[in-house]
Amino acid sequence: MAELIGQREFPADDRVLADVLEYITGSFEEAGCPPRALMQLEVSAEEIFVNIAHYGYPEGTDGKAKITLSLAEGPAAVVEFADRGVAFDPLAKPDADITLSAEERRIGGLGILMVKKAMDNVSYRREDGMNILTLEKRFA
Amino acid sequence: MTITKQQDGSNLTVLLGGRLDTSTAPQLDAELKGSLGGVKNLVLDMKDLAYLSSAGLRVILAAQKTMNRQGKMVVRHVNETIMEIFDVTGFIDILTIE
């Protein structure tokens, strides 16, 4: 069973990004998560939160993102992002082609690829009008 | 983040420190756009860079594209964590890392 360690609601606005990342890394650092896994959680959380802030809600509306932190067996750090923005599954798109040259390369999709590689599990579900994206990172 | 430039003729070294993320990437983007005119050799020194997200990768890719047209770009002193980000994103094959 996962043990809840915190839950907080943030405005879906990239101006609070530093607060969001500090909340997540601070909480898991206290829970014993080592620096390398913390950094991977941080990079991944930035991608997900910025996506919600930039694309989740129509411009000019005050959207929110609720972040729930828990510890699962493993142990594993679990971060859940819930928002009431437009339905969007970031995992549905094909992965960015990382074999292309700089000239051919477009940056879209790289962020989510980083998330998939850095995390042990990433899942998405649409539930009660909410996008729920969950990141899971095991640590020893 | 901190951005320190050292220019010697057409050689430009940019020392990056701190966090290159969604909040700070526009700062580096503007700094590079304003400095790359006439530069033939660009060095990005990442010795003091602690954190890099995809917003930062976007700026690094733009600099690489510019330098492909007018000269050469080298990335130096990449730490283990940032190397891993270059690795999973395939940037390791695009950049010249010393």
gemmi code that builds the backbone of each chain (N, CA, C; Angstrom):
import gemmi

chains = {
    "A": [
        ("MET", (0.841, -1.211, 0.000), (0.000, 0.000, 0.000), (0.870, 1.253, 0.000)),
        ("ALA", (0.461, 2.212, -0.804), (1.212, 3.471, -0.842), (0.875, 4.316, 0.387)),
        ("GLU", (1.901, 4.994, 0.890), (1.715, 5.847, 2.063), (1.711, 7.306, 1.611)),
        ("LEU", (0.627, 7.996, 1.894), (0.510, 9.397, 1.485), (1.489, 10.260, 2.287)),
        ("ILE", (2.294, 11.064, 1.585), (3.175, 11.954, 2.350), (2.869, 13.431, 2.136)),
        ("GLY", (2.010, 13.744, 1.182), (1.649, 15.146, 1.024), (0.737, 15.388, -0.160)),
        ("GLN", (-0.026, 16.474, -0.066), (-0.893, 16.853, -1.183), (-1.024, 18.369, -1.166)),
        ("ARG", (-0.841, 18.978, -2.336), (-0.951, 20.432, -2.397), (-1.465, 20.853, -3.768)),
        ("GLU", (-2.254, 21.942, -3.762), (-2.780, 22.454, -5.029), (-1.978, 23.695, -5.422)),
        ("PHE", (-1.605, 23.764, -6.694), (-0.853, 24.903, -7.212), (-1.604, 25.533, -8.373)),
        ("PRO", (-1.443, 26.843, -8.601), (-1.968, 27.413, -9.833), (-1.235, 26.790, -11.026)),
        ("ALA", (-1.963, 26.503, -12.106), (-1.325, 25.922, -13.290), (-0.620, 27.043, -14.052)),
        ("ASP", (0.519, 27.467, -13.518), (1.217, 28.637, -14.031), (2.722, 28.396, -13.879)),
        ("ASP", (3.482, 28.558, -14.963), (4.903, 28.198, -14.845), (5.690, 29.151, -13.940)),
        ("ARG", (5.060, 30.234, -13.505), (5.750, 31.122, -12.558), (5.901, 30.502, -11.169)),
        ("VAL", (5.108, 29.453, -10.899), (5.272, 28.776, -9.599), (6.093, 27.486, -9.738)),
        ("LEU", (6.725, 27.302, -10.897), (7.496, 26.070, -11.133), (8.512, 25.781, -10.016)),
        ("ALA", (9.265, 26.798, -9.611), (10.290, 26.581, -8.586), (9.660, 26.064, -7.288)),
        ("ASP", (8.485, 26.603, -6.924), (7.790, 26.152, -5.701), (7.365, 24.691, -5.831)),
        ("VAL", (6.845, 24.345, -7.025), (6.387, 22.976, -7.265), (7.554, 22.003, -7.130)),
        ("LEU", (8.676, 22.332, -7.755), (9.825, 21.419, -7.740), (10.425, 21.303, -6.341)),
        ("GLU", (10.424, 22.428, -5.631), (10.953, 22.407, -4.276), (10.065, 21.555, -3.363)),
        ("TYR", (8.761, 21.677, -3.572), (7.809, 20.880, -2.781), (8.078, 19.383, -2.999)),
        ("ILE", (8.221, 18.998, -4.256), (8.394, 17.576, -4.587), (9.751, 17.060, -4.107)),
        ("THR", (10.837, 17.762, -4.467), (12.163, 17.248, -4.094), (12.369, 17.338, -2.584)),
        ("GLY", (11.880, 18.401, -1.961), (12.011, 18.544, -0.513), (11.328, 17.403, 0.223)),
        ("SER", (10.125, 17.060, -0.220), (9.362, 16.004, 0.457), (10.040, 14.649, 0.314)),
        ("PHE", (10.520, 14.349, -0.903), (11.132, 13.025, -1.099), (12.544, 12.948, -0.540)),
        ("GLU", (13.218, 14.090, -0.442), (14.537, 14.091, 0.182), (14.385, 13.696, 1.658)),
        ("GLU", (13.371, 14.279, 2.284), (13.076, 13.945, 3.673), (12.731, 12.471, 3.827)),
        ("ALA", (12.124, 11.905, 2.773), (11.718, 10.499, 2.826), (12.888, 9.564, 2.508)),
        ("GLY", (14.083, 10.134, 2.260), (15.260, 9.293, 2.072), (15.636, 9.019, 0.620)),
        ("CYS", (15.020, 9.714, -0.301), (15.310, 9.514, -1.722), (16.700, 10.091, -2.054)),
        ("PRO", (17.580, 9.311, -2.703), (18.941, 9.796, -2.984), (18.974, 10.840, -4.119)),
        ("PRO", (20.089, 11.621, -4.183), (20.171, 12.762, -5.103), (19.884, 12.445, -6.580)),
        ("ARG", (20.399, 11.312, -7.084), (20.234, 11.015, -8.504), (18.744, 10.800, -8.851)),
        ("ALA", (18.049, 10.032, -8.017), (16.628, 9.796, -8.244), (15.840, 11.096, -8.068)),
        ("LEU", (16.286, 11.944, -7.130), (15.613, 13.239, -6.912), (15.706, 14.112, -8.157)),
        ("MET", (16.902, 14.118, -8.756), (17.104, 14.919, -9.967), (16.221, 14.407, -11.109)),
        ("GLN", (16.123, 13.088, -11.234), (15.289, 12.521, -12.293), (13.814, 12.844, -12.052)),
        ("LEU", (13.408, 12.817, -10.782), (12.029, 13.194, -10.448), (11.792, 14.667, -10.786)),
        ("GLU", (12.816, 15.486, -10.501), (12.684, 16.925, -10.713), (12.538, 17.264, -12.199)),
        ("VAL", (13.412, 16.681, -13.025), (13.347, 16.921, -14.473), (11.985, 16.455, -15.018)),
        ("SER", (11.537, 15.300, -14.541), (10.271, 14.737, -15.027), (9.084, 15.587, -14.575)),
        ("ALA", (9.109, 16.006, -13.300), (8.008, 16.813, -12.768), (7.936, 18.158, -13.501)),
        ("GLU", (9.099, 18.712, -13.849), (9.091, 19.982, -14.592), (8.358, 19.818, -15.923)),
        ("GLU", (8.655, 18.741, -16.638), (8.016, 18.514, -17.941), (6.493, 18.432, -17.792)),
        ("ILE", (6.055, 17.655, -16.812), (4.615, 17.424, -16.658), (3.916, 18.711, -16.207)),
        ("PHE", (4.493, 19.381, -15.213), (3.832, 20.589, -14.699), (3.791, 21.701, -15.755)),
        ("VAL", (4.899, 21.878, -16.474), (4.942, 22.936, -17.493), (3.944, 22.632, -18.619)),
        ("ASN", (3.808, 21.353, -18.957), (2.797, 20.962, -19.951), (1.400, 21.385, -19.513)),
        ("ILE", (1.069, 21.120, -18.254), (-0.256, 21.491, -17.739), (-0.395, 23.016, -17.759)),
        ("ALA", (0.670, 23.718, -17.306), (0.617, 25.184, -17.241), (0.465, 25.810, -18.621)),
        ("HIS", (1.131, 25.242, -19.615), (1.111, 25.856, -20.954), (-0.080, 25.429, -21.808)),
        ("TYR", (-0.517, 24.175, -21.658), (-1.518, 23.665, -22.598), (-2.806, 23.182, -21.946)),
        ("GLY", (-2.825, 23.069, -20.618), (-3.973, 22.443, -19.961), (-5.236, 23.281, -19.973)),
        ("TYR", (-5.065, 24.589, -19.775), (-6.230, 25.450, -19.618), (-6.205, 26.565, -20.664)),
        ("PRO", (-7.407, 27.028, -21.107), (-7.428, 28.133, -22.061), (-6.760, 29.376, -21.464)),
        ("GLU", (-6.116, 30.156, -22.313), (-5.420, 31.365, -21.874), (-6.365, 32.259, -21.069)),
        ("GLY", (-5.885, 32.795, -19.986), (-6.682, 33.735, -19.203), (-7.570, 33.096, -18.157)),
        ("THR", (-7.596, 31.757, -18.098), (-8.396, 31.117, -17.055), (-7.467, 30.681, -15.921)),
        ("ASP", (-8.032, 30.619, -14.724), (-7.221, 30.252, -13.569), (-7.310, 28.760, -13.302)),
        ("GLY", (-6.489, 27.991, -13.970), (-6.496, 26.544, -13.755), (-5.665, 26.159, -12.559)),
        ("LYS", (-5.909, 24.957, -12.094), (-5.144, 24.442, -10.952), (-4.554, 23.077, -11.296)),
        ("ALA", (-3.511, 22.732, -10.573), (-2.953, 21.383, -10.672), (-2.754, 20.889, -9.253)),
        ("LYS", (-3.340, 19.728, -8.975), (-3.205, 19.171, -7.624), (-2.122, 18.096, -7.646)),
        ("ILE", (-1.171, 18.209, -6.747), (-0.045, 17.279, -6.719), (-0.112, 16.444, -5.444)),
        ("THR", (-0.097, 15.129, -5.635), (-0.170, 14.211, -4.501), (1.111, 13.375, -4.464)),
        ("LEU", (1.758, 13.359, -3.317), (3.012, 12.616, -3.170), (2.795, 11.428, -2.257)),
        ("SER", (3.315, 10.278, -2.672), (3.234, 9.121, -1.786), (4.455, 8.233, -1.954)),
        ("LEU", (4.620, 7.360, -0.981), (5.704, 6.383, -1.014), (5.079, 5.015, -1.213)),
        ("ALA", (5.550, 4.309, -2.242), (5.046, 2.965, -2.491), (6.113, 1.974, -2.065)),
        ("GLU", (5.736, 0.704, -2.049), (6.721, -0.313, -1.687), (7.798, -0.367, -2.742)),
        ("GLY", (8.992, -0.703, -2.336), (10.124, -0.746, -3.268), (11.421, -0.364, -2.587)),
        ("PRO", (11.561, 0.825, -1.969), (10.563, 1.897, -1.958), (10.543, 2.640, -3.290)),
        ("ALA", (9.451, 3.343, -3.549), (9.322, 4.141, -4.752), (8.615, 5.445, -4.426)),
        ("ALA", (9.105, 6.511, -5.065), (8.465, 7.821, -4.943), (7.364, 7.894, -6.012)),
        ("VAL", (6.174, 8.311, -5.599), (5.057, 8.412, -6.539), (4.525, 9.843, -6.526)),
        ("VAL", (4.465, 10.451, -7.713), (3.950, 11.813, -7.844), (2.753, 11.772, -8.783)),
        ("GLU", (1.617, 12.245, -8.276), (0.421, 12.259, -9.114), (0.020, 13.700, -9.395)),
        ("PHE", (-0.176, 14.016, -10.670), (-0.633, 15.339, -11.088), (-2.083, 15.215, -11.548)),
        ("ALA", (-2.984, 16.005, -10.955), (-4.380, 15.971, -11.385), (-4.791, 17.381, -11.801)),
        ("ASP", (-5.378, 17.506, -12.997), (-5.859, 18.823, -13.428), (-7.193, 18.658, -14.143)),
        ("ARG", (-7.964, 19.759, -14.176), (-9.274, 19.733, -14.831), (-9.215, 20.385, -16.208)),
        ("GLY", (-8.032, 20.397, -16.795), (-7.858, 20.997, -18.122), (-8.372, 20.087, -19.230)),
        ("VAL", (-8.134, 20.500, -20.464), (-8.580, 19.713, -21.619), (-7.964, 18.314, -21.539)),
        ("ALA", (-8.751, 17.320, -22.000), (-8.270, 15.942, -21.963), (-7.007, 15.823, -22.808)),
        ("PHE", (-5.927, 15.359, -22.197), (-4.677, 15.229, -22.937), (-3.823, 14.127, -22.348)),
        ("ASP", (-3.511, 13.146, -23.186), (-2.644, 12.054, -22.765), (-1.269, 12.246, -23.398)),
        ("PRO", (-0.306, 12.737, -22.608), (1.017, 13.000, -23.192), (1.741, 11.724, -23.608)),
        ("LEU", (1.253, 10.579, -23.142), (1.931, 9.320, -23.460), (1.442, 8.732, -24.779)),
        ("ALA", (0.364, 9.324, -25.328), (-0.246, 8.749, -26.528), (0.565, 9.036, -27.789)),
        ("LYS", (1.331, 10.136, -27.758), (2.102, 10.498, -28.954), (3.288, 9.550, -29.136)),
        ("PRO", (3.680, 9.291, -30.401), (4.872, 8.458, -30.596), (6.106, 9.168, -30.033)),
        ("ASP", (7.094, 8.393, -29.617), (8.324, 8.979, -29.078), (9.031, 9.810, -30.142)),
        ("ALA", (9.751, 10.839, -29.675), (10.559, 11.649, -30.581), (11.622, 10.747, -31.218)),
        ("ASP", (11.948, 11.030, -32.487), (12.991, 10.268, -33.169), (14.352, 10.828, -32.765)),
        ("ILE", (15.076, 10.093, -31.928), (16.339, 10.632, -31.416), (17.520, 10.274, -32.315)),
        ("THR", (17.231, 9.716, -33.495), (18.342, 9.376, -34.386), (18.568, 10.457, -35.438)),
        ("LEU", (17.696, 11.475, -35.467), (17.832, 12.518, -36.485), (18.994, 13.460, -36.168)),
        ("SER", (19.516, 14.117, -37.217), (20.600, 15.092, -37.037), (20.028, 16.379, -36.459)),
        ("ALA", (20.925, 17.276, -36.041), (20.482, 18.542, -35.459), (19.571, 19.309, -36.416)),
        ("GLU", (19.911, 19.287, -37.707), (19.128, 20.051, -38.686), (17.710, 19.525, -38.822)),
        ("GLU", (17.576, 18.200, -38.756), (16.252, 17.587, -38.943), (15.449, 17.547, -37.647)),
        ("ARG", (16.149, 17.759, -36.563), (15.564, 17.527, -35.249), (14.571, 18.617, -34.861)),
        ("ARG", (13.436, 18.190, -34.342), (12.516, 19.126, -33.721), (12.430, 18.748, -32.251)),
        ("ILE", (12.188, 19.748, -31.423), (12.300, 19.482, -29.995), (11.046, 18.813, -29.415)),
        ("GLY", (9.932, 18.919, -30.115), (8.676, 18.387, -29.581), (8.792, 16.916, -29.212)),
        ("GLY", (8.265, 16.557, -28.068), (8.245, 15.158, -27.671), (9.472, 14.718, -26.886)),
        ("LEU", (10.526, 15.533, -26.911), (11.747, 15.139, -26.191), (11.543, 15.134, -24.689)),
        ("GLY", (10.776, 16.107, -24.215), (10.537, 16.197, -22.784), (9.889, 14.935, -22.252)),
        ("ILE", (8.850, 14.493, -22.943), (8.118, 13.319, -22.458), (8.959, 12.051, -22.599)),
        ("LEU", (9.832, 12.046, -23.608), (10.757, 10.917, -23.757), (11.710, 10.846, -22.555)),
        ("MET", (12.191, 12.012, -22.136), (13.061, 12.060, -20.958), (12.337, 11.504, -19.739)),
        ("VAL", (11.068, 11.867, -19.619), (10.272, 11.396, -18.479), (10.163, 9.869, -18.505)),
        ("LYS", (9.838, 9.324, -19.679), (9.683, 7.863, -19.791), (10.976, 7.131, -19.457)),
        ("LYS", (12.107, 7.707, -19.891), (13.397, 7.042, -19.642), (13.819, 7.170, -18.178)),
        ("ALA", (13.503, 8.310, -17.581), (13.989, 8.558, -16.219), (13.162, 7.843, -15.154)),
        ("MET", (11.870, 7.612, -15.458), (10.976, 7.026, -14.457), (10.861, 5.514, -14.645)),
        ("ASP", (10.468, 4.815, -13.596), (10.227, 3.380, -13.712), (8.829, 3.092, -14.231)),
        ("ASN", (7.929, 4.026, -13.987), (6.565, 3.840, -14.485), (5.898, 5.206, -14.677)),
        ("VAL", (5.212, 5.381, -15.802), (4.463, 6.604, -16.075), (3.098, 6.174, -16.583)),
        ("SER", (2.036, 6.701, -15.984), (0.713, 6.292, -16.466), (-0.236, 7.479, -16.526)),
        ("TYR", (-1.228, 7.360, -17.384), (-2.212, 8.422, -17.555), (-3.602, 7.823, -17.505)),
        ("ARG", (-4.505, 8.534, -16.844), (-5.920, 8.171, -16.964), (-6.776, 9.427, -16.917)),
        ("ARG", (-7.937, 9.330, -17.557), (-8.918, 10.415, -17.519), (-10.017, 9.940, -16.601)),
        ("GLU", (-10.288, 10.709, -15.551), (-11.234, 10.247, -14.542), (-12.008, 11.442, -13.997)),
        ("ASP", (-13.319, 11.371, -13.996), (-14.175, 12.442, -13.462), (-13.789, 13.820, -14.009)),
        ("GLY", (-13.536, 13.892, -15.301), (-13.195, 15.169, -15.920), (-11.794, 15.659, -15.584)),
        ("MET", (-10.965, 14.776, -15.058), (-9.587, 15.167, -14.717), (-8.571, 14.349, -15.508)),
        ("ASN", (-7.440, 15.013, -15.826), (-6.273, 14.304, -16.338), (-5.471, 13.879, -15.118)),
        ("ILE", (-5.150, 12.612, -15.031), (-4.335, 12.154, -13.904), (-3.089, 11.453, -14.442)),
        ("LEU", (-1.961, 12.092, -14.187), (-0.683, 11.589, -14.696), (0.147, 11.175, -13.475)),
        ("THR", (0.627, 9.955, -13.484), (1.376, 9.459, -12.331), (2.797, 9.064, -12.722)),
        ("LEU", (3.750, 9.549, -11.951), (5.156, 9.200, -12.123), (5.567, 8.304, -10.966)),
        ("GLU", (6.345, 7.282, -11.267), (6.848, 6.439, -10.195), (8.343, 6.188, -10.392)),
        ("LYS", (9.118, 6.446, -9.336), (10.567, 6.242, -9.396), (11.004, 5.422, -8.199)),
        ("ARG", (11.561, 4.238, -8.483), (12.075, 3.403, -7.384), (13.427, 3.919, -6.921)),
        ("PHE", (13.676, 3.782, -5.670), (15.013, 4.114, -5.172), (15.408, 3.140, -4.073)),
        ("ALA", (16.722, 2.932, -3.945), (17.183, 1.938, -2.962), (17.412, 2.613, -1.623)),
    ],
    "B": [
        ("MET", (20.151, 31.272, -13.009), (21.377, 30.731, -13.573), (22.382, 31.848, -13.824)),
        ("THR", (23.653, 31.471, -13.987), (24.671, 32.459, -14.323), (25.191, 32.174, -15.734)),
        ("ILE", (25.397, 33.249, -16.489), (25.929, 33.141, -17.850), (27.134, 34.079, -17.923)),
        ("THR", (28.320, 33.507, -18.150), (29.526, 34.336, -18.228), (30.154, 34.151, -19.606)),
        ("LYS", (30.379, 35.256, -20.291), (30.927, 35.163, -21.653), (32.381, 35.615, -21.682)),
        ("GLN", (33.187, 34.864, -22.441), (34.583, 35.246, -22.667), (34.808, 35.228, -24.164)),
        ("GLN", (35.058, 36.408, -24.725), (35.216, 36.482, -26.182), (36.639, 36.848, -26.554)),
        ("ASP", (37.156, 36.131, -27.575), (38.490, 36.415, -28.088), (38.369, 36.334, -29.600)),
        ("GLY", (38.162, 37.482, -30.247), (37.944, 37.515, -31.695), (36.689, 36.732, -32.053)),
        ("SER", (36.852, 35.713, -32.903), (35.680, 34.938, -33.321), (35.469, 33.707, -32.439)),
        ("ASN", (36.213, 33.638, -31.333), (36.022, 32.534, -30.370), (35.222, 33.022, -29.168)),
        ("LEU", (34.151, 32.312, -28.885), (33.331, 32.698, -27.735), (33.154, 31.505, -26.800)),
        ("THR", (33.479, 31.712, -25.524), (33.218, 30.691, -24.510), (32.113, 31.200, -23.601)),
        ("VAL", (31.101, 30.365, -23.404), (30.003, 30.743, -22.515), (29.987, 29.755, -21.350)),
        ("LEU", (30.213, 30.275, -20.148), (30.194, 29.438, -18.944), (28.795, 29.466, -18.355)),
        ("LEU", (28.229, 28.270, -18.187), (26.866, 28.187, -17.657), (26.912, 27.674, -16.226)),
        ("GLY", (26.159, 28.311, -15.345), (26.110, 27.856, -13.963), (24.682, 27.833, -13.441)),
        ("GLY", (24.418, 26.913, -12.534), (23.094, 26.875, -11.903), (22.101, 26.025, -12.682)),
        ("ARG", (20.886, 26.562, -12.853), (19.796, 25.778, -13.432), (19.375, 26.300, -14.790)),
        ("LEU", (19.403, 25.415, -15.791), (18.898, 25.765, -17.119), (17.561, 25.040, -17.285)),
        ("ASP", (16.471, 25.767, -16.972), (15.145, 25.150, -16.978), (14.132, 26.062, -17.675)),
        ("THR", (12.856, 25.765, -17.518), (11.799, 26.540, -18.168), (11.885, 28.024, -17.813)),
        ("SER", (12.274, 28.308, -16.556), (12.318, 29.700, -16.111), (13.526, 30.452, -16.664)),
        ("THR", (14.663, 29.765, -16.811), (15.892, 30.475, -17.179), (16.287, 30.309, -18.642)),
        ("ALA", (15.716, 29.324, -19.344), (16.101, 29.081, -20.739), (15.935, 30.328, -21.628)),
        ("PRO", (14.853, 31.120, -21.475), (14.706, 32.315, -22.325), (15.871, 33.301, -22.162)),
        ("GLN", (16.435, 33.367, -20.952), (17.570, 34.229, -20.668), (18.793, 33.812, -21.512)),
        ("LEU", (19.090, 32.511, -21.516), (20.235, 32.017, -22.292), (19.969, 32.176, -23.787)),
        ("ASP", (18.736, 31.913, -24.186), (18.367, 32.033, -25.599), (18.629, 33.461, -26.097)),
        ("ALA", (18.180, 34.445, -25.322), (18.361, 35.852, -25.705), (19.854, 36.209, -25.709)),
        ("GLU", (20.572, 35.735, -24.707), (22.008, 36.019, -24.594), (22.767, 35.473, -25.799)),
        ("LEU", (22.442, 34.231, -26.204), (23.146, 33.621, -27.341), (22.758, 34.294, -28.654)),
        ("LYS", (21.467, 34.576, -28.812), (21.009, 35.217, -30.061), (21.724, 36.542, -30.274)),
        ("GLY", (22.005, 37.247, -29.172), (22.651, 38.547, -29.270), (24.168, 38.479, -29.399)),
        ("SER", (24.744, 37.268, -29.219), (26.215, 37.190, -29.169), (26.855, 36.376, -30.282)),
        ("LEU", (26.052, 35.627, -31.047), (26.671, 34.666, -31.968), (27.098, 35.266, -33.318)),
        ("GLY", (26.713, 36.508, -33.584), (27.123, 37.150, -34.842), (28.637, 37.172, -34.971)),
        ("GLY", (29.174, 36.616, -36.051), (30.619, 36.641, -36.300), (31.404, 35.581, -35.533)),
        ("VAL", (30.719, 34.805, -34.674), (31.429, 33.782, -33.895), (31.641, 32.528, -34.758)),
        ("LYS", (32.880, 32.032, -34.771), (33.189, 30.819, -35.552), (33.385, 29.609, -34.649)),
        ("ASN", (33.856, 29.849, -33.430), (34.036, 28.753, -32.476), (33.305, 29.081, -31.175)),
        ("LEU", (32.285, 28.278, -30.896), (31.523, 28.492, -29.672), (31.794, 27.329, -28.716)),
        ("VAL", (32.137, 27.667, -27.481), (32.298, 26.646, -26.451), (31.238, 26.889, -25.382)),
        ("LEU", (30.443, 25.860, -25.082), (29.523, 25.937, -23.938), (30.163, 25.139, -22.814)),
        ("ASP", (30.578, 25.825, -21.770), (31.228, 25.164, -20.643), (30.188, 24.911, -19.548)),
        ("MET", (29.924, 23.630, -19.258), (28.848, 23.263, -18.327), (29.368, 22.820, -16.962)),
        ("LYS", (30.590, 23.215, -16.637), (31.211, 22.773, -15.389), (30.312, 23.051, -14.169)),
        ("ASP", (29.698, 24.236, -14.153), (28.902, 24.619, -12.982), (27.398, 24.498, -13.207)),
        ("LEU", (27.029, 23.773, -14.266), (25.600, 23.599, -14.534), (25.076, 22.438, -13.695)),
        ("ALA", (24.056, 22.719, -12.892), (23.574, 21.712, -11.944), (22.334, 20.981, -12.444)),
        ("TYR", (21.606, 21.614, -13.371), (20.293, 21.076, -13.724), (19.926, 21.491, -15.147)),
        ("LEU", (19.387, 20.556, -15.909), (19.001, 20.831, -17.299), (17.689, 20.131, -17.619)),
        ("SER", (16.715, 20.875, -18.140), (15.454, 20.246, -18.555), (15.280, 20.449, -20.057)),
        ("SER", (14.161, 19.979, -20.612), (14.023, 20.017, -22.070), (13.940, 21.443, -22.611)),
        ("ALA", (13.523, 22.390, -21.780), (13.510, 23.793, -22.213), (14.945, 24.253, -22.503)),
        ("GLY", (15.892, 23.760, -21.712), (17.304, 24.069, -21.925), (17.850, 23.367, -23.159)),
        ("LEU", (17.413, 22.125, -23.368), (17.849, 21.382, -24.560), (17.453, 22.119, -25.832)),
        ("ARG", (16.271, 22.739, -25.794), (15.764, 23.472, -26.959), (16.731, 24.605, -27.326)),
        ("VAL", (17.240, 25.304, -26.326), (18.164, 26.421, -26.559), (19.519, 25.897, -27.064)),
        ("ILE", (19.971, 24.791, -26.494), (21.243, 24.200, -26.924), (21.140, 23.735, -28.376)),
        ("LEU", (19.986, 23.142, -28.726), (19.783, 22.692, -30.110), (19.791, 23.877, -31.078)),
        ("ALA", (19.150, 24.975, -30.696), (19.114, 26.170, -31.551), (20.534, 26.713, -31.757)),
        ("ALA", (21.348, 26.708, -30.701), (22.727, 27.190, -30.811), (23.531, 26.281, -31.741)),
        ("GLN", (23.316, 24.962, -31.610), (24.022, 24.008, -32.475), (23.661, 24.248, -33.946)),
        ("LYS", (22.383, 24.498, -34.217), (21.946, 24.744, -35.600), (22.589, 26.009, -36.159)),
        ("THR", (22.640, 27.053, -35.337), (23.273, 28.301, -35.770), (24.750, 28.063, -36.073)),
        ("MET", (25.428, 27.348, -35.173), (26.867, 27.136, -35.347), (27.176, 26.176, -36.488)),
        ("ASN", (26.242, 25.274, -36.820), (26.436, 24.408, -37.995), (26.559, 25.244, -39.257)),
        ("ARG", (25.884, 26.396, -39.273), (25.905, 27.257, -40.463), (27.144, 28.148, -40.501)),
        ("GLN", (27.687, 28.508, -39.335), (28.748, 29.514, -39.350), (30.070, 29.087, -38.706)),
        ("GLY", (30.149, 27.860, -38.224), (31.402, 27.440, -37.595), (31.234, 26.153, -36.828)),
        ("LYS", (31.656, 26.177, -35.575), (31.740, 24.948, -34.797), (31.300, 25.208, -33.348)),
        ("MET", (30.661, 24.216, -32.756), (30.285, 24.342, -31.345), (30.774, 23.124, -30.568)),
        ("VAL", (31.352, 23.374, -29.412), (31.848, 22.303, -28.548), (31.225, 22.481, -27.163)),
        ("VAL", (30.848, 21.353, -26.552), (30.304, 21.392, -25.191), (31.329, 20.747, -24.264)),
        ("ARG", (31.655, 21.437, -23.179), (32.725, 20.974, -22.291), (32.271, 20.768, -20.854)),
        ("HIS", (32.984, 19.881, -20.154), (32.798, 19.680, -18.714), (31.359, 19.320, -18.341)),
        ("VAL", (30.841, 18.310, -19.030), (29.469, 17.868, -18.770), (29.491, 16.869, -17.604)),
        ("ASN", (28.721, 17.138, -16.571), (28.713, 16.194, -15.439), (27.845, 14.975, -15.749)),
        ("GLU", (27.893, 14.006, -14.858), (27.274, 12.707, -15.111), (25.759, 12.795, -15.318)),
        ("THR", (25.117, 13.595, -14.483), (23.658, 13.701, -14.568), (23.228, 14.329, -15.882)),
        ("ILE", (23.938, 15.374, -16.272), (23.564, 16.063, -17.507), (23.927, 15.207, -18.719)),
        ("MET", (25.016, 14.444, -18.600), (25.382, 13.517, -19.681), (24.269, 12.496, -19.903)),
        ("GLU", (23.651, 12.077, -18.801), (22.574, 11.100, -18.921), (21.377, 11.691, -19.676)),
        ("ILE", (21.119, 12.970, -19.457), (20.034, 13.637, -20.174), (20.381, 13.741, -21.669)),
        ("PHE", (21.635, 14.069, -21.974), (22.070, 14.100, -23.377), (21.952, 12.715, -24.005)),
        ("ASP", (22.216, 11.685, -23.203), (22.187, 10.324, -23.700), (20.766, 9.884, -24.061)),
        ("VAL", (19.828, 10.030, -23.124), (18.470, 9.522, -23.392), (17.763, 10.311, -24.477)),
        ("THR", (18.191, 11.537, -24.723), (17.537, 12.354, -25.745), (18.261, 12.294, -27.089)),
        ("GLY", (19.367, 11.537, -27.132), (20.123, 11.427, -28.383), (20.985, 12.645, -28.669)),
        ("PHE", (21.031, 13.596, -27.752), (21.857, 14.789, -27.958), (23.343, 14.433, -27.981)),
        ("ILE", (23.660, 13.307, -27.388), (25.039, 12.842, -27.340), (25.593, 12.660, -28.759)),
        ("ASP", (24.708, 12.365, -29.740), (25.137, 12.178, -31.129), (25.136, 13.488, -31.924)),
        ("ILE", (24.430, 14.475, -31.435), (24.302, 15.755, -32.147), (25.414, 16.704, -31.730)),
        ("LEU", (25.738, 16.667, -30.440), (26.704, 17.626, -29.891), (28.123, 17.066, -29.965)),
        ("THR", (29.078, 17.968, -29.992), (30.483, 17.566, -29.840), (30.824, 17.794, -28.374)),
        ("ILE", (30.925, 16.698, -27.633), (31.161, 16.806, -26.187), (32.606, 16.443, -25.872)),
        ("GLU", (33.302, 17.360, -25.215), (34.723, 17.115, -24.871), (34.886, 16.922, -23.385)),
    ],
}
model = gemmi.Model(1)
for chain_id, residues in chains.items():
    chain = gemmi.Chain(chain_id)
    for i, (resn, *xyz) in enumerate(residues, 1):
        res = gemmi.Residue()
        res.name, res.seqid = resn, gemmi.SeqId(i, " ")
        for name, pos in zip(("N", "CA", "C"), xyz):
            atom = gemmi.Atom()
            atom.name, atom.element = name, gemmi.Element(name[0])
            atom.pos, atom.b_iso = gemmi.Position(*pos), 0.0
            res.add_atom(atom)
        chain.add_residue(res)
    model.add_chain(chain)
structure = gemmi.Structure()
structure.add_model(model)
structure.setup_entities()
